[in-house]
Amino acid sequence: MKLSVDRTLCDGNGVCMGIAPDVFDIDDDLNLHIVDEIPDDPAIQAQVRQSVTSCPVLALSLEE
């Protein structure tokens, strides 16, 4: 599993961070940072999948 963000689409709304706070961080300028691009923990992987499908601007992608 490898996670990536399309920074041209991301608006820093924070939905992903609310679902997977151990993976995502948003700075004061609303820039998304992926803290863990390749999570090992199955519980966190489930959160990442939910984050990808919940992104309202479709800025997240996942390679399995």
N, C-alpha and C positions, 0 to 999 in steps of 0.2 A: 504494500500500500504506500503510495506517495501522493501527498497533498500539494496543491498549488493554487495560487490566487491570480486572477487577471486584475491587475491594479487599475486598468483603464475602466473596468466596470464597478469595482468595489467602491461603495460610498461610505463605508465605516459605520453602518447602522448597528452593528454589534450583535446581530442575531446569532452568528456563529460563536462568538465569545460567551454568550449566555448559555449555549448548549454545551460547549467544550472549552471551559476556561483554562484548562491545562495545555491546550493546543494553540489557542488564539489569544492575541493581545492587541488592543487598539490604543495608540498613543493620543496625546492631547490634540494633535492635528487631524485625528480620525483616519490615520493610516493603519491598515491591518498588518500585523506581523504574525507569521506562523512560527510558533515556538518549537514545535515538534513536527517536522514535515513527514516523518516516517514513524508513526506511533506503533509500539509493539503490543501494548496491553489491549486485549480484545474488548474490554469495556470502553476504552477510549476510542478504539476503532469504530465502535457502534455510534459513539457521540459524533465522530468525524463524519460518518455517513449521513447522520441526521442533519448535521450542519450544512453539508453540501446540498442536500435536497431541500433544506429550509431557506437557503439564501435567496432573498427576494429579488436580487439583481443577477443571479446566476454567475457570480464571480468566482466561485470555488469549483475546482475539478479534482478528480481522484483517479489515480491509476492503480489498479489492483494487480 
